[in-house]
Amino acid sequence: MTTNIGDLISSLYQSFLEVYGDAELASVATAAVINDLLTTPERQLQEEAA
């Protein structure tokens, strides 16, 4: 199964919206997670996933 970045952002946003019940907070949380994923070195992500 392949997930594109748009699907990932949408899924994260919906999850955060359910958790926080606030669109603005869900948007900020989604942006923070995506930023972390894009700026974390690949090796670190692989180690965390293991």
Backbone torsions as a table, in degrees:
resi	resn	phi	psi	omega
1	MET	NA	134.0	179.9
2	THR	-111.2	135.2	177.0
3	THR	-119.1	130.3	177.0
4	ASN	-92.9	170.1	-175.6
5	ILE	-62.8	-34.2	178.9
6	GLY	-65.3	-41.7	177.3
7	ASP	-64.0	-41.4	179.6
8	LEU	-62.9	-46.6	179.9
9	ILE	-61.7	-45.4	-179.8
10	SER	-61.7	-43.9	-179.8
11	SER	-64.9	-45.1	177.9
12	LEU	-61.4	-45.2	-179.1
13	TYR	-59.9	-46.2	180.0
14	GLN	-62.2	-40.2	178.6
15	SER	-64.2	-46.3	179.4
16	PHE	-66.6	-34.2	177.9
17	LEU	-63.8	-40.3	177.2
18	GLU	-66.1	-40.5	-178.1
19	VAL	-69.3	-49.3	-172.8
20	TYR	-93.3	-24.1	-179.0
21	GLY	66.6	21.8	-177.5
22	ASP	-141.3	121.3	-175.3
23	ALA	-63.6	-39.8	-178.6
24	GLU	-66.7	-44.4	179.0
25	LEU	-66.0	-39.3	177.5
26	ALA	-62.9	-38.3	179.0
27	SER	-65.6	-43.8	179.4
28	VAL	-65.7	-43.6	179.5
29	ALA	-63.3	-41.3	178.3
30	THR	-62.6	-45.8	179.2
31	ALA	-60.8	-40.5	-179.7
32	ALA	-64.1	-44.4	-179.7
33	VAL	-65.5	-45.4	179.3
34	ILE	-62.3	-42.2	177.9
35	ASN	-60.3	-44.8	178.0
36	ASP	-60.4	-43.4	-180.0
37	LEU	-64.0	-38.0	-177.1
38	LEU	-79.1	-21.6	-176.9
39	THR	-106.6	-8.4	178.2
40	THR	-81.6	130.6	179.2
41	PRO	-57.2	143.8	-176.9
42	GLU	-56.1	-39.7	-179.0
43	ARG	-61.4	-41.6	179.4
44	GLN	-64.3	-40.5	178.3
45	LEU	-62.6	-41.3	179.9
46	GLN	-65.5	-39.3	178.7
47	GLU	-65.9	-41.2	179.7
48	GLU	-67.3	-32.8	-178.5
49	ALA	-75.1	-23.8	-177.1
50	ALA	-74.5	NA	NA
